[in-house]
Amino acid sequence: MNDRGAWPALPLGEWKDTCATLHMWAQIVGKILLKTTPLVNHWWNTAFHLTPRGWTTGPMRHGTRTFQIDFDFLDHQLEISASDSARRKLPLEPRAVAEFYALLMETLASMELGTAVWPVPVEIPDPIPFEKDRTHSTYDPEYARRHWEAQRLSARVLEEFRGRFLGKCSPVHFFWGSFDLCVTRFSGRRAPARPGADAITREAYSHEAISAGFWPGGGGVPDAAFYAYAAPSPDALSLETVTPAESSFNAELGEFLLPYEVVARSRSPERMLTEFLQSTYEAGAKLLGWDRSALER
């Protein structure tokens, strides 16, 4: 499939403030999801899933009722819907995190869906409690849509890649803490315990895994990128030659990276991304000694 031109430009420098605000909004909704669903291995119950319009929590529990929260990046609204037909819509527009948090919690309370959460962001440096965060307030609807569109197109390739695997494999899902879309394959073997790991990390990496996905960038990664890594990470992983040629190993992160813009502007983004996913998987599986004949179609 030649899908050149369909993948949007997503330079982080042009939407970093919106990205930071949207990350915090997602964390608020994600903490509600964490509180209202039973644990699934590797925290899969806490991840969002993509919809034809944005993200969804999927069904959550509140007493005998079921509800869900959806981000709509086409009409730019947050929709809360419940099993008793109750429904509310909140506009996605420039709004401080503190105001978003207060409005969402007030709306849930008015629907008798009140849910208390730990109101502090995770997986970021120097977190600001939600109710005090007036630093992050930017929302550019065009770039919010572009980010979701890049996720949507990436997910199509990740789903195809997932379908080739016979072993245990995660859904293609979006983690609001790390703010990345990913799919993770497992060998079926327990992983060695990580020294000093907290409860979240112990659950996430309890078994050998090779993971890949899409991230909008930040920190030492200046722009959006596709990534792939193995856990536990083999010492020789950085020495492996992977394709396409634009891929590189980031020693600080311990991951292979492929710039999103390289993929987006290529003759066939889907083919290039598939090549990256397969090549990095093969490198990790070889070094970890996975039984590929039993795990793959």
N, C-alpha and C positions, 0 to 999 in steps of 0.2 A: 504494500500500500504506500503510495507516494502522498504524504500528507503535509508536504512543504507549505509553509505559510499559515498553517492552522494554529501553530504554537505561539502564544503571545510573548512579546518582550517583557522581561521582568527584572530590570536592573534594581538591585536593592537600594541603591542610593536615592532613587526617585520615590520610594515608598516606605523607607525604613521606619518612619514615625507611625504610619498606618499599620505596618507589620507588627510593631511593638504593642500598639493599642489592641489590635485584633488578637494578638497572643494572650493578652491579659483577659479580654472578654471570653476567649475560648477556655481559659483556665477556670473562670468562674463557673461556666456551664459544665465543664469537665468535672469539677469537684462535686457538683450536684449528681452527675452520673455515677461517680465513685461511691457516693453515699447511698444511692438508691438501687444498686444492682449487686448481686452476689459475685464474689470473686471467681474469676475464670483464670486458668493458668496463664502466667506471664502478664497479668493485668489486662487481658484482652477485653474484659468487660468495661474497662474505662475509656476505650478508644472511640472516637467518632468514626462514622462511615460516610462516604460520599453519596450524595443524591444527585438527580439531574439539575438541581438548583443550588446546591451548597453542601452543608454538613448536617448530619443528624446524630443525636444521642442514641436513637433507637428507643425501644420501650423501657421505661423506668417504673419503679413501684412506689406507691404511696398509699399505705393501708391496703384496701381492696381495689383501689383504682390503679390505672396505668396511665402514664403520661410520657410525652417526649418533647424535646426542644430542638428546633431546626433553625439553622442559619440559612437564609435565602440571599444569595449574592446576585440574583437577577433583579428582584424587586427591592432588595436591601432592607430586609426586615428579619426580626427574630420571632418565630412562631412557637407558641406553647399550646399543645393540644392534649386533651384528656379523654379517657374512655367514656366519660359521661357527657360528651359533646361540648364541654367547656373549651373555650379557645380564646387566646389573646395574641395580638400582634404588636410588637414594639419596633419602631423604626431603627435601622442601623444608620447612624449619622454621627457627625463629630460630637463626642460626648466623653467626658472624663471617666476613667475607670470607676471612680468612687460613685459617680452618678449612675452609671450602667449597673453597678452592683446593687445600689439602693433600689433602683427602679425594678430590676428583675426580682429581687427578694420581696418587694412590696406586691408585685404582680402575682407571684406565686402564692403569697399569703392570702391575697384576695380571692384566689381560686381554691383555697383550702389545700394547697400543695406546698406549704411552707417547709423548707428543708434547711437545716443549719449545717454550715460547712466550715472547715478551717480556713479563714479568710486571708491566707498568705500564699502568694505564687510559689511555684516550685521550679527547680531546674534552671534558674536564672541567677546571675550574681546580684547582690544587693536588692533583694525583693522588697517591694513596698506593699504593706497590707492593702487589700482592695478598698476598704472604706477610707483610706488616707491618700489614695493615688489620684492626684490631680495633675500629675506629670504627663501621663499618656492620655491624649484626648483627640488624636487625629484620625479621621476616617476618610480616605479617598475611595469612593465607590468603584471607580474604574480599576484601580490596582487591586482592590479586594476581589473584584470579579476576575481579573487576570490571574491572580494567585490560585483561585479555585479552578480556573480553566486549565492552568498548567497542571494542577493536581489531577483533574479529570482525565486529561490526555495521558498523563503518566500512568494513572491507575489502569487504563486499558492495556498497556504493555505489561504492567506488573501482574495483572490477572492472567494474561496468557502465559507468562513465565511461571506463575504459581501452578497452573494447570498441568505442567509437565512433571510435577513432583508427586510421587506416590506416598511419601512419608508424611509425618506430622508437619503441618504448615499453618502459619497464621493466616487470617483473612488479610486482604489489602485494607489497611485501616490507618487512621490519622491520630497520632498521639499528641494531645494538646499540651502536655508538659514540655516535651522536646520540640514540638511544633513541626513534626515530620511525618510524611506519608510513607508507609513501609510495608514490606512483606518479609517474613522470616521462615526459613526452612530449618528443620531439626533432624539430627542423625538418629535420635532415639536414646542416645547415651547421656547419662548424668554428666554434668560438668564439674570440675573441681571447684571447691568453695573459693570465693574471692576474699583474700585477707581484708578485714576491715569493712566489708560490704554491709550496707544497711538492709533493712527488710525489703525495701522496694527492689534494690539491685539483686538481692539473693533470689527473689521470686522471678525477676525478669530473666536472669541468666542461670537458672537452675540446670539447664540442659545445653548440650552443644548446639550452636546455632550459626547459621550464615544469613545475614540480614542485608537488605538493600532497600533503597528508597529515595525520596526527593525531599530536599530541605531548602527553604528560601534564602539561606545564608545568614551570616553574622559571626561575630568573634573573629577568628582567624580566617574565615572563609568569606571573601568580599561580596560574592554574589550567589545566586541560586545554583545548586549543584545536585547531581545524583551521587549517591554514596554506596559503598558496599564494605562489609567487614565480617570477620569471623570471630566467634567467642566460644572458648578462649582463643586468643589470637596467636597463631603459630609464629615463632621467632623469625622464620624465613619468609613470612608473607610479603614483606616489603621488597623482597628480591624477585618476586614473581613478575613475569612479563604478561601484562593483560592488554586487551584491546577494547576500544579503538585506541589509536596512537595518542589521542588527546587526553587519555586517562593518566592519572598520576597517583602516587601513594603519599598521603599526608602523614608524616611520622608523628606529629603532635597528636592527631586524632586517632591514629592507628587504622586509617580507612583509605580505601581507594576513592578518588573523586573524579567526576566528569562534569565539567561546567554545563549548566543547563542551556546557556545561550549557544554553545557549540552544537548541542543536540537540536535545539529549536531551529537553527539556521541551516542545518544539514539537508542534503537532498531527500533523505528519508529518516526523520527523527525516530520513528518506531523501530526501524532496523538498527540504527546506531545504538539506541538504548538497550534493545534486546541483546546485542553483541556485548555490551558492557556487563549486563546482568549475568549472562552465561559465562563469560570469560572470568569474571571475579569469583563466581560460584565455583567454577572448576578449580581455580587456584586454591581456594580455601578447603574444598572437599579433598583435594589431593593431599595437602599437608596435614589435614586432620585424620586422614585415613578412612573416610566414609565409604560405605559399601554402596557405591553408585548404582550397581546393577540391580540392587534390591529397592532403591529409593526413587528411581527415575523411570519414566515411560520409555 
